[in-house]
């Protein structure tokens, strides 16, 4: 049944009086209904994420087994979410959950997920009260972003009484072959059943969202709970397919757009002076100075475990590649990665547009440099019509939220817009065209994009206004003179790292 | 220089008398040469795996930094191979190394890899002498398979003297920001320098293969070792490109084909009787019996941490899907995965053909069921010309080796050929065609394959003769009667699991 405040605490477990045979038949029918729905899910490209949470021994595995019975292995995967690994612990909390979201047209069944993990962390004191409140907010954002981007999120909580849990634990413990199924955590949860009821109720209430509501399943009886899970899943899918076919968005949409962020006022691109110059001699001197500094700072950010994310955007031929190279050549190759961002691969395109960026976040103490970024959403995808108007309009908020999650985690997020004027681009395009070794760097697409310079400029201006936040600011790097641009980027990077390390040291 | 027996022990460290400026210029030239080669590597689709092993503090990171300086981030990745994670430890040794092989046309630089890991395991006693010898053989097979399948494997060992290592360790330890670079393992390696020389010499000699030789780099001096690494890399790439263009295979080819395996004599397909029958009533009874048994065994294989790999092959419409379903419906969904194998995705096609199967191996205690398998190489890929004749002829050995590695690791490997006759296939095709809900299961390709029945039958016969080994046997499942087939598969599976569990218990 749909969640309502304190539902678990006041729950009335009830035995249905349907005869066993009729239950069996009902399960068969529901299973068949789901089997047919999977083809429509596939056809309509609906991604379906089924999150199964609940008490230990409540039967999460058996319920998932019953839901997948009629599904084709090509269309679903079951993921058993265990404690985070060392690698996952070195990434933000949502990293490993974002990793598991389905491709469009497919199902993922999660055997517990971010609810279980977060409540455990709160109960163990690993998260303070304040951090836990923050965590709940992160989860709401995560779930809203999924639904806004067309995901169907079905959230089931399997509920059993203390008495029932006692009995199941004892049964499993009494056989050598099933003893491993009971973990220390299950025992502890059982001992503190009442406290857990309260914690679960609090969590369910805090994350019971209109577009991703919780359904509580009475799991005392096997067949009855199979019926309830299958019914919930089928109804949710049918409703989502109907909404999708009618063009009604699955998520919250308008609400999220009203969120406000601490924005920094940015100039318009045509207000940016581009007459800076730097001589080769001065450049060589400063390059040596800053690269030496950066080399040292790289050791320090590793020592202080600070993750660094550097985002490069800019006009074609603005000099992003060369600029990045001057940074990486001062770095230990084991501590950084450059991620060249091109058009998404089919398996990337079939997921939330931020998915591929989440996959490439640095570990703590490492640097990731994105050569083009998630901002493609509000530039090329917007202008070429690769996403809807509501998609790109919503994206400013989504990207501000994304970067806030990263900086809250402790990351430095630096964004460079590499700026040149139209004449300089033309000169560089022609030079590439006329130099045999450089010809592969220039394509017809570059020329086509150039024709849309004014539209792009307008989109970039809007992006800079709406996404330059105090925690993840944009820096405009004037790059008519590449020497000047490289040194400016190095200077901003080293200054930012120095500040972060100073802060880390003073917190120590 | 190329490795020769006891080279490290008798190594003469020498300082080149080239002036520093000339070295710098030489590095520039080599770097530019490599920059040009990368475009050819990309064009000729050569995958390049650069393995950098050597002493702690020998400068692996700096050498890699110098090799990647002129490479475009789209074409390479640096992977720092650390100790295996818990997930990796639950998979066979080669799993995590296979994971890292490059796509064709790209470079991977590994900062130490299977050499470092294996020597550590031997030194710590985790591998017995016999197991270490076995490990070395596995490594030779791995490297040979890579080269046979068109990989360029460049193996560099960075050598420094004890005195030099002493000095570098002390330097790094003396600064707070670099102290983290020295691990306990580095210190121990330094204390037991002489023992390590012997272990390294032994390893290098055992894995110095004609198609993947070791190059030992004197790493006492920064610039000189940059020159040596760049020279080695450029020469290897040039030689490989030349071989590739001349159509000369990069690997050992003929040698591997002579290997013999403990084969089981298999009947020809047309000798297999297909008149078995089972009534629905008998089927229902036996299904219940075996599924109950299997459910229990699933708990036991988890308890005894036995990995299980089930490979399904068979004619179109032979009933693979339904057969698999009768197995999975007895299993806990958290302990198994079905991998439907279709045509490889672009990122799979760009790698060794076994790569995607390595990626999908079970953890210890889990079951993976492949719906179609690596045997596609000697069936569809052979008959449709998706690989060369030498590719599929070599594949029998490669697959026998692959399965041997899996069973040596402790896995059960069971292979089912689901057999029907041509008339039964026709009947089922027509039924699919005429049943609206089943039409999606039948495609033009199925009909085209049917026309090649005889060619396929010949290929299947050859496959069964050459790859039914005592450790990973084929079982022919007669499937004109699907009931009979399902029960036979369940019976073989449960019997095999029972035997394995008995053995595990008796070893205890």
Interface residues (C-beta under 8 A of the other chain):
Chain A: X36 X39 X61 X62 X64 X65 X68 X69 X72 X73 X74 X77 X78 X80 X85 X86 X87 X109 X111 X176 X177 X178 X180 X181 X296 X299 X300 X302 X303 X321 X324 X329 X331 X332 X333 X334 X337 X338 X339 X340 X342 X345 X346 X347 X371 X437 X440
Chain B: X36 X39 X61 X62 X64 X65 X68 X69 X72 X73 X74 X77 X78 X80 X85 X86 X87 X109 X111 X176 X177 X178 X180 X181 X296 X299 X300 X302 X303 X321 X324 X329 X331 X332 X333 X334 X337 X338 X339 X340 X342 X345 X346 X347 X371 X437 X440
